[in-house]
Amino acid sequence: MAIIMKDLVIIGYGAAGFASLIKANELGIKPILIGEGPIGGTCVNVGCVPSKKMLNIGEVYYKSRKYIKHDIYPPFLDSFKEKDLLISELRKKKYEDVISSSDVEIIEGKAHFISPHEVKVGNQIIEGKKFIIATGSSPKIPKISGLDKVGYWTNNEALSPDRKIDSLAIIGGGPLGLEFAQMYKRLGVDVIVFEALPVLLYGWEPEISLMAEKILRSEGIEVVTNVKVNEIKKGDGKIIVTNKGEVEVDEILVATGRKPNVDLNLENAKVELNENHGIKVDEELRTSNKDIYAAGDVIGGKMLEALAGKQGTIAAENAIMDFHKKIDMLSVPQVVFLQPNIANVGLTESEAEKIYKIKTSKVMMEEIAKANIIGEVEGFIKMVIEEESKRILGVHLVSENGAEIINEAALAIKMKANIDDIIDTIHVFPTMGESFRIAALSFKSDIKKMSCCI
């Protein structure tokens, strides 16, 4: 049996694994990279890239219908073929080409720890001084009677459907469920969303949850909250039995979250799990084994591609150089790519008031000149600040191009900026990004009594 010895072994070749590889090369280390499945992991294959492409296709047709006054929809299966071309292009450019230009040894297969410093892949044993586990996550499937027998989609199948459907039920009202609801509705499919909790996007600001439901309903998507799905039965289609009645649809999409991929015989490595069934790490991403680090979805925290990439970089720096770097989790932004976008960063109002004496202000997008120019006035921006210092603690918004606006808010929180720092920074007029400055101004002045150029 072949035994390979390495300074650094990276398990997983998605966003976190690739970030670790790139940083390791920058630090003069040639690692072993172990992975299985399509290179690039979730994001480029069945996550961020394909879902946002499909949302974009739907948005183009949706906006076109406003002007041509005609019910025109994207060609269903051809739209997914367009998405496939993009995936192939980006996978080659951003992953395969990166591999070919990197100093790395690739081993394809599933890794299992056989000791605190060894993994086995096929008939090979790899011994490493340091390890980074970046194996990502998989769809979490609830236990519902009949679900396995009748069959269902996850995001994987929903991004590569084998047939055209006319109706879709989505179980789960989190970010993934909401994005697929709008995506499929704009492809001409009747959609119903089931959420077990009282609101969509549970844990976000209450105003955000209400706005998310309003957005979906405005497009004819049915939303059922506080519902229990009891059973799935086979009829002409698929019958969903709930405590609020039954509905029959062509297909079911399960969007009830994701679970960390921790099937690595971690007990052999002396690596412990946390309360989320992910790998337990400290602030420096070190596991209970001081020579093993973890990054990305496998930790079981916020599952965001950009965060996974940053964690991969930090894990490599700390593992190789013992730098003791940490990530400021307070400044990590999140976006739900509905149109308009839903985004947040920092503390919610309820979280902040437990720690600080705070003030909040909310500006409706109809007060923003650019929103009126482009005819997209739906939404608002809410800012939470510490009363005495005026430091920005949280920003929550629903806005056209909100995913772009939230980046400035993340930087403000990262730099511990206050509202005066934002007010004193000139923003381009007219832009949606100007709403961030106007939100800061609203703590000091009545913006309804201001001219456009303030």
Backbone torsions as a table, in degrees:
resi	resn	phi	psi	omega
1	MET	NA	131.4	-177.0
2	ALA	-73.7	136.5	175.6
3	ILE	-120.5	125.2	-179.1
4	ILE	-114.0	134.7	179.3
5	MET	-113.4	133.6	-177.3
6	LYS	-142.8	153.8	175.0
7	ASP	-70.1	-37.6	-177.6
8	LEU	-140.1	131.1	176.3
9	VAL	-120.7	123.0	178.7
10	ILE	-108.0	125.5	-179.7
11	ILE	-108.0	111.4	-178.1
12	GLY	115.9	127.3	-179.6
13	TYR	-121.2	50.3	168.7
14	GLY	-99.0	-151.9	-175.4
15	ALA	-59.4	-47.9	-178.0
16	ALA	-67.3	-42.8	-179.7
17	GLY	-63.2	-42.3	179.4
18	PHE	-67.5	-39.1	177.4
19	ALA	-62.4	-38.7	177.3
20	SER	-64.4	-42.2	178.4
21	LEU	-59.9	-49.6	-177.6
22	ILE	-60.8	-45.0	179.9
23	LYS	-66.8	-38.2	178.5
24	ALA	-60.3	-43.3	177.5
25	ASN	-62.4	-41.2	178.1
26	GLU	-61.0	-29.8	-179.3
27	LEU	-93.3	9.1	174.5
28	GLY	84.4	17.4	-178.4
29	ILE	-110.1	133.1	172.0
30	LYS	-98.9	105.4	-178.0
31	PRO	-89.5	169.0	164.5
32	ILE	-96.1	134.0	178.8
33	LEU	-116.2	116.6	-178.0
34	ILE	-107.4	131.7	179.2
35	GLY	-155.9	162.7	175.0
36	GLU	-139.5	155.2	-176.9
37	GLY	82.0	-173.2	-178.5
38	PRO	-61.3	133.7	178.7
39	ILE	-63.8	140.1	-176.9
40	GLY	106.0	-14.9	176.3
41	GLY	67.8	-152.5	-173.4
42	THR	-66.4	-49.2	-166.9
43	CYS	-55.4	-56.4	-174.3
44	VAL	-76.8	-25.6	-173.8
45	ASN	-94.2	-49.2	-175.8
46	VAL	-137.1	23.5	-176.9
47	GLY	-129.0	-118.4	-171.2
48	CYS	-53.7	-52.0	-172.4
49	VAL	-64.5	-56.7	-177.7
50	PRO	-66.3	-37.2	-178.3
51	SER	-67.4	-39.5	179.7
52	LYS	-71.2	-31.0	175.0
53	LYS	-64.6	-45.0	-179.6
54	MET	-67.1	-37.2	175.5
55	LEU	-63.1	-37.9	179.2
56	ASN	-65.8	-42.6	178.2
57	ILE	-60.0	-45.8	179.4
58	GLY	-63.6	-37.7	-179.0
59	GLU	-64.9	-41.3	179.9
60	VAL	-58.9	-46.3	-179.3
61	TYR	-70.5	-37.9	-179.6
62	TYR	-61.8	-46.3	179.4
63	LYS	-68.3	-33.8	179.0
64	SER	-63.1	-36.6	-178.8
65	ARG	-62.7	-28.3	178.9
66	LYS	-64.1	-31.4	-173.2
67	TYR	-97.6	-36.3	-177.6
68	ILE	-89.4	-8.1	176.7
69	LYS	55.6	41.4	-178.4
70	HIS	-144.2	138.9	-178.7
71	ASP	-77.8	86.9	178.4
72	ILE	-111.8	132.5	-177.7
73	TYR	-123.8	156.7	178.5
74	PRO	-63.6	149.0	172.8
75	PRO	-64.1	120.7	-165.9
76	PHE	-57.5	-66.9	-174.5
77	LEU	-70.8	-33.2	178.8
78	ASP	-65.0	-31.2	178.1
79	SER	-63.0	-38.9	179.7
80	PHE	-71.4	-29.0	175.1
81	LYS	-66.7	-37.7	176.7
82	GLU	-62.5	-39.8	176.4
83	LYS	-62.7	-40.2	179.9
84	ASP	-62.3	-37.7	178.6
85	LEU	-64.1	-40.1	178.8
86	LEU	-65.0	-43.3	179.2
87	ILE	-59.1	-47.4	-179.1
88	SER	-59.3	-42.1	-178.6
89	GLU	-65.5	-47.9	-177.2
90	LEU	-72.7	-34.8	177.7
91	ARG	-62.5	-39.3	178.5
92	LYS	-69.4	-48.1	-173.2
93	LYS	-70.6	-41.2	-171.1
94	LYS	-99.3	-11.4	-178.5
95	TYR	-128.1	-58.7	-177.3
96	GLU	-64.4	-44.0	178.9
97	ASP	-68.0	-33.3	176.9
98	VAL	-64.7	-42.0	178.0
99	ILE	-61.0	-44.5	-176.1
100	SER	-66.1	-23.9	179.8
101	SER	-101.1	6.6	-177.8
102	SER	-104.2	158.2	175.3
103	ASP	-94.5	93.2	-172.2
104	VAL	-155.6	151.4	172.2
105	GLU	-109.7	123.4	-177.5
106	ILE	-98.4	133.3	171.9
107	ILE	-126.4	120.6	179.4
108	GLU	-93.9	133.3	179.6
109	GLY	145.2	176.7	-178.9
110	LYS	-94.1	130.8	-178.7
111	ALA	-97.3	140.3	172.8
112	HIS	-132.4	134.9	176.3
113	PHE	-73.0	136.3	175.1
114	ILE	-114.7	-8.8	175.4
115	SER	-163.5	174.1	-179.8
116	PRO	-62.7	-14.3	-178.5
117	HIS	-131.6	17.5	-177.4
118	GLU	-140.3	140.6	169.8
119	VAL	-124.6	154.4	177.4
120	LYS	-116.0	131.0	175.6
121	VAL	-129.5	111.1	-174.9
122	GLY	60.9	-124.6	179.4
123	ASN	-100.8	15.3	180.0
124	GLN	-108.3	141.9	172.3
125	ILE	-112.3	126.0	-179.5
126	ILE	-112.1	121.7	177.7
127	GLU	-103.7	131.0	-178.2
128	GLY	-129.9	146.8	172.8
129	LYS	-72.4	-40.2	178.4
130	LYS	-133.9	148.5	177.5
131	PHE	-127.7	147.9	168.1
132	ILE	-125.6	120.1	179.1
133	ILE	-95.2	120.7	-177.2
134	ALA	-140.6	53.9	-171.9
135	THR	-87.7	0.8	171.7
136	GLY	75.1	-151.8	-176.1
137	SER	-143.6	169.8	179.1
138	SER	-135.9	160.2	177.9
139	PRO	-58.1	137.0	177.2
140	LYS	-95.4	121.6	-174.8
141	ILE	-105.0	123.4	179.5
142	PRO	-73.3	158.1	176.5
143	LYS	-87.0	101.5	178.4
144	ILE	-125.0	128.8	-178.3
145	SER	-55.9	127.7	176.3
146	GLY	86.4	-10.1	-174.9
147	LEU	-62.2	-49.5	-179.4
148	ASP	-63.7	-37.7	-177.4
149	LYS	-69.4	-43.4	-178.0
150	VAL	-77.9	-34.5	179.4
151	GLY	98.2	157.3	-175.6
152	TYR	-160.0	168.8	173.0
153	TRP	-105.1	150.4	159.6
154	THR	-107.5	-174.0	177.2
155	ASN	-59.8	-29.1	178.9
156	ASN	-58.6	-53.8	-178.3
157	GLU	-71.0	-34.4	-178.6
158	ALA	-67.5	-21.6	177.1
159	LEU	-91.4	-5.9	176.6
160	SER	-142.6	62.1	-176.5
161	PRO	-64.8	145.0	-179.0
162	ASP	-91.2	-1.6	-178.9
163	ARG	-160.7	162.0	174.1
164	LYS	-79.9	136.6	176.7
165	ILE	-119.4	158.9	179.4
166	ASP	-107.0	-18.8	-178.5
167	SER	-146.9	145.4	-176.5
168	LEU	-142.2	132.6	171.7
169	ALA	-106.9	132.5	179.3
170	ILE	-112.8	122.5	177.1
171	ILE	-97.4	106.9	-178.5
172	GLY	127.6	125.0	-177.3
173	GLY	-113.9	36.7	173.7
174	GLY	-91.7	-169.5	-178.0
175	PRO	-54.1	-45.8	-178.1
176	LEU	-64.1	-45.6	-179.4
177	GLY	-60.7	-40.5	-178.8
178	LEU	-68.6	-42.0	179.7
179	GLU	-63.4	-42.6	179.7
180	PHE	-70.6	-29.2	177.2
181	ALA	-62.8	-49.5	179.6
182	GLN	-68.6	-39.1	179.5
183	MET	-56.5	-52.6	-175.5
184	TYR	-72.9	-33.4	176.9
185	LYS	-62.4	-40.0	-178.8
186	ARG	-78.0	-7.7	171.0
187	LEU	-91.3	3.0	176.7
188	GLY	93.6	19.7	-177.6
189	VAL	-105.8	137.8	173.3
190	ASP	-72.5	131.7	-173.3
191	VAL	-128.8	139.0	171.6
192	ILE	-129.9	136.8	-178.6
193	VAL	-113.6	129.3	175.8
194	PHE	-109.7	127.4	177.2
195	GLU	-128.6	126.5	-177.0
196	ALA	-68.7	-31.5	-178.1
197	LEU	-84.0	167.5	-176.3
198	PRO	-66.4	-22.2	-177.3
199	VAL	-136.6	159.0	169.9
200	LEU	-73.3	160.0	177.0
201	LEU	47.8	52.5	-179.2
202	TYR	-58.5	134.9	-179.4
203	GLY	99.4	-15.8	174.2
204	TRP	-83.7	174.3	176.5
205	GLU	-57.5	141.2	-179.7
206	PRO	-55.1	-38.1	179.3
207	GLU	-63.4	-34.4	178.6
208	ILE	-66.2	-45.0	-179.6
209	SER	-60.6	-43.2	179.4
210	LEU	-65.3	-40.0	-179.6
211	MET	-67.7	-37.3	178.7
212	ALA	-60.1	-43.8	179.2
213	GLU	-66.5	-39.2	179.0
214	LYS	-62.1	-41.7	179.9
215	ILE	-61.0	-47.6	-178.9
216	LEU	-64.0	-46.6	-178.0
217	ARG	-64.1	-33.1	-179.0
218	SER	-64.6	-21.1	178.8
219	GLU	-100.6	8.5	176.3
220	GLY	88.2	15.5	176.5
221	ILE	-86.8	128.6	178.8
222	GLU	-82.7	134.6	-179.4
223	VAL	-123.0	126.5	177.9
224	VAL	-123.3	113.0	179.7
225	THR	-104.9	169.8	178.5
226	ASN	54.6	43.0	-173.4
227	VAL	-120.4	145.1	175.8
228	LYS	-112.6	122.9	175.7
229	VAL	-86.5	115.7	-174.2
230	ASN	-92.4	-34.2	-171.5
231	GLU	-161.4	150.5	171.2
232	ILE	-117.4	127.8	-179.2
233	LYS	-123.2	159.2	176.4
234	LYS	-92.7	126.3	172.4
235	GLY	-127.4	-141.4	170.2
236	ASP	-63.4	-35.3	173.2
237	GLY	-117.7	-128.9	177.3
238	LYS	-123.6	125.6	-174.4
239	ILE	-101.7	125.0	178.3
240	ILE	-103.1	119.9	-178.8
241	VAL	-102.3	120.4	-179.5
242	THR	-124.7	175.0	175.5
243	ASN	-72.7	-3.1	179.0
244	LYS	-117.4	11.6	179.2
245	GLY	126.3	-171.9	-179.1
246	GLU	-120.1	152.2	173.7
247	VAL	-143.8	142.1	179.0
248	GLU	-113.3	131.9	-177.1
249	VAL	-137.3	166.7	176.8
250	ASP	-71.5	-37.0	-175.1
251	GLU	-149.5	157.2	179.1
252	ILE	-121.0	130.2	174.2
253	LEU	-108.7	121.5	177.0
254	VAL	-91.5	117.2	-177.3
255	ALA	-131.8	56.1	-173.9
256	THR	-103.2	27.8	176.5
257	GLY	104.4	-178.4	-177.9
258	ARG	-130.5	153.1	179.9
259	LYS	-118.0	142.4	179.6
260	PRO	-64.0	142.0	177.9
261	ASN	-85.6	92.9	-174.1
262	VAL	-115.2	16.0	-179.9
263	ASP	-79.2	73.8	-175.0
264	LEU	-131.5	14.3	-173.0
265	ASN	54.3	50.0	-174.8
266	LEU	-63.4	-24.1	178.6
267	GLU	-61.9	-30.8	177.3
268	ASN	-68.7	-23.5	-179.4
269	ALA	-96.0	0.4	-177.2
270	LYS	62.0	35.8	178.8
271	VAL	-104.5	124.2	-176.9
272	GLU	-93.5	158.2	176.1
273	LEU	-101.2	160.7	177.7
274	ASN	-102.4	-173.6	-177.1
275	GLU	-67.0	-17.4	177.4
276	ASN	-94.2	9.8	-179.1
277	HIS	65.4	20.1	171.4
278	GLY	-100.8	179.6	179.6
279	ILE	-75.7	128.7	179.9
280	LYS	-75.0	124.7	178.9
281	VAL	-132.4	159.1	172.1
282	ASP	-90.6	-172.5	-176.6
283	GLU	-65.3	-19.2	179.2
284	GLU	-96.1	9.8	177.5
285	LEU	70.1	19.3	176.0
286	ARG	-87.0	136.2	178.6
287	THR	-83.8	-173.3	177.0
288	SER	-68.1	-14.1	169.0
289	ASN	-97.8	115.9	-171.3
290	LYS	-61.3	-15.6	-178.5
291	ASP	-102.2	5.1	-179.8
292	ILE	-123.5	129.7	178.1
293	TYR	-115.3	162.6	177.0
294	ALA	-137.1	150.0	-177.6
295	ALA	-149.1	146.7	174.8
296	GLY	88.1	-157.7	-174.2
297	ASP	-58.2	-27.3	-176.0
298	VAL	-62.8	-17.3	177.4
299	ILE	-73.1	-28.3	178.8
300	GLY	87.0	14.4	176.3
301	GLY	-95.2	-139.1	175.3
302	LYS	-64.8	125.7	-177.0
303	MET	-101.4	87.7	-175.7
304	LEU	-130.8	135.4	-175.2
305	GLU	-60.1	-45.2	-178.4
306	ALA	-64.7	-38.7	177.7
307	LEU	-65.9	-41.2	178.9
308	ALA	-59.9	-43.2	179.4
309	GLY	-62.1	-43.9	179.5
310	LYS	-65.5	-40.2	178.2
311	GLN	-64.0	-37.6	177.2
312	GLY	-61.2	-41.4	178.0
313	THR	-64.5	-47.7	-179.0
314	ILE	-63.6	-42.5	179.7
315	ALA	-59.5	-41.9	179.6
316	ALA	-65.5	-44.2	179.7
317	GLU	-62.6	-43.0	-179.1
318	ASN	-71.2	-37.6	-179.8
319	ALA	-68.4	-42.5	-174.3
320	ILE	-83.6	-44.5	-171.7
321	MET	-107.6	-4.9	-177.8
322	ASP	54.9	48.4	-174.1
323	PHE	-80.1	-21.1	-178.6
324	HIS	63.8	34.2	178.5
325	LYS	-76.7	152.6	179.1
326	LYS	-133.0	164.3	177.2
327	ILE	-109.8	134.7	175.5
328	ASP	-78.4	94.8	-175.4
329	MET	-68.3	-22.7	-179.8
330	LEU	-64.7	-28.4	-175.8
331	SER	-98.3	16.0	178.4
332	VAL	-85.8	115.2	-178.5
333	PRO	-83.2	155.3	174.9
334	GLN	-128.3	145.4	179.7
335	VAL	-137.2	136.9	166.6
336	VAL	-104.5	118.6	-170.9
337	PHE	-85.2	46.3	164.3
338	LEU	-69.9	169.9	172.3
339	GLN	-121.6	108.5	6.9
340	PRO	-73.7	156.9	-179.7
341	ASN	-66.0	150.5	172.4
342	ILE	-117.7	130.4	-174.5
343	ALA	-149.6	155.7	174.0
344	ASN	-153.1	161.3	172.8
345	VAL	-156.6	144.3	178.4
346	GLY	84.9	-154.5	-174.9
347	LEU	-88.3	145.7	168.5
348	THR	-75.6	169.2	179.3
349	GLU	-59.6	-45.3	-177.5
350	SER	-66.9	-35.9	177.2
351	GLU	-67.6	-42.9	-175.8
352	ALA	-67.5	-40.3	-175.1
353	GLU	-70.6	-12.8	174.7
354	LYS	-77.8	-17.2	-175.0
355	ILE	-114.6	-38.1	-172.2
356	TYR	-125.3	165.5	163.8
357	LYS	-88.3	119.0	-166.9
358	ILE	-121.8	167.3	168.2
359	LYS	-133.2	149.9	176.8
360	THR	-130.0	155.2	174.7
361	SER	-147.7	143.7	-179.8
362	LYS	-128.7	128.5	178.7
363	VAL	-114.8	125.9	178.3
364	MET	-76.6	144.8	-176.8
365	MET	-64.7	-19.2	177.5
366	GLU	-66.7	-14.2	176.4
367	GLU	-84.6	-6.5	-176.7
368	ILE	-96.6	124.1	-174.7
369	ALA	-57.3	-44.8	-177.0
370	LYS	-63.1	-35.9	178.3
371	ALA	-60.3	-39.2	178.3
372	ASN	-72.2	-36.2	179.9
373	ILE	-62.3	-43.6	-177.1
374	ILE	-90.8	-2.0	177.3
375	GLY	71.4	30.5	179.2
376	GLU	-125.4	75.4	-173.2
377	VAL	-96.6	2.6	179.2
378	GLU	-67.4	132.7	171.7
379	GLY	116.5	-172.5	-175.9
380	PHE	-163.0	168.7	170.4
381	ILE	-128.9	128.8	-179.1
382	LYS	-117.0	132.3	-179.4
383	MET	-120.8	137.7	177.3
384	VAL	-114.9	126.6	-179.3
385	ILE	-129.6	158.2	171.9
386	GLU	-79.7	127.1	-167.7
387	GLU	-60.3	-47.5	-173.5
388	GLU	-72.9	-49.8	-177.0
389	SER	-83.4	-16.0	-174.7
390	LYS	64.0	18.3	178.8
391	ARG	-69.9	138.8	-178.8
392	ILE	-77.7	123.9	-177.2
393	LEU	-105.8	-28.6	-178.1
394	GLY	-161.5	148.0	176.5
395	VAL	-136.2	131.4	-176.5
396	HIS	-135.5	130.2	-173.8
397	LEU	-150.0	155.7	167.6
398	VAL	-127.2	118.5	-173.0
399	SER	-164.7	149.6	166.6
400	GLU	-59.9	131.7	-176.9
401	ASN	61.3	26.4	-179.9
402	GLY	-61.4	-28.5	178.5
403	ALA	-63.4	-28.0	177.4
404	GLU	-80.1	-38.4	-178.6
405	ILE	-64.4	-39.1	-172.5
406	ILE	-66.1	-20.1	178.5
407	ASN	-64.9	-40.4	177.7
408	GLU	-65.9	-37.5	178.1
409	ALA	-64.2	-39.4	178.1
410	ALA	-62.9	-41.9	178.4
411	LEU	-64.1	-40.5	179.9
412	ALA	-61.3	-43.2	179.4
413	ILE	-69.4	-40.3	177.8
414	LYS	-59.1	-40.8	-176.8
415	MET	-90.1	5.1	-179.6
416	LYS	56.3	40.7	-179.6
417	ALA	-73.8	153.8	173.3
418	ASN	-110.0	177.4	-174.1
419	ILE	-65.4	-28.8	178.6
420	ASP	-66.4	-34.5	176.0
421	ASP	-60.5	-38.6	-179.4
422	ILE	-75.2	-43.7	-179.9
423	ILE	-60.6	-38.4	-177.0
424	ASP	-79.6	-3.3	177.1
425	THR	-96.5	121.0	-178.9
426	ILE	-71.4	127.8	177.2
427	HIS	-108.5	144.4	-179.7
428	VAL	-63.7	136.6	174.3
429	PHE	-113.7	135.4	-5.7
430	PRO	-95.9	130.9	175.6
431	THR	-141.3	159.5	173.2
432	MET	-70.8	-30.6	179.2
433	GLY	-62.3	-23.2	177.9
434	GLU	-61.4	-21.2	-179.3
435	SER	-61.2	-27.8	179.5
436	PHE	-66.5	-42.2	177.9
437	ARG	-68.9	-39.7	-179.6
438	ILE	-66.2	-34.9	175.5
439	ALA	-62.5	-40.3	176.6
440	ALA	-64.8	-42.4	178.7
441	LEU	-62.3	-30.5	-174.6
442	SER	-65.5	-16.7	175.8
443	PHE	-74.0	-19.2	-175.1
444	LYS	-111.8	-24.9	-172.6
445	SER	-142.0	160.8	173.6
446	ASP	-83.9	103.3	-173.4
447	ILE	-68.0	-17.7	177.2
448	LYS	-68.7	-16.9	-178.7
449	LYS	-106.0	17.6	-179.8
450	MET	-108.4	153.3	173.9
451	SER	-78.5	176.9	-178.3
452	CYS	-65.4	-45.8	-173.5
453	CYS	-95.4	90.9	-174.0
454	ILE	-118.5	NA	NA
